């Protein structure tokens, strides 16, 4: 059996996926900040992300109000009440 056929069979029966899921993550990756600068920068990025999320929610609400007003106007025009 050629290597391509064996690889295709492993993909079909899930052997390759199981092998990838059994791998352990590398312990060499350090996620904690190494310096004060990195800690402050990380906190600033987290705060900025929260502010952008809040702004996006406000914009979504504003768009919903505008779309609702347009739909209401169209319905009133169709009903002849305007």
Secondary structure, 3 states (H helix, E strand, C coil): CCHHHHHHHHHHHCHHHHHHHHCCCCCCCCCCCCCHHHHHHHHHHHHHHHHHHHHHHHHHHHHHHHHHHHHHHHHHHHHCCC
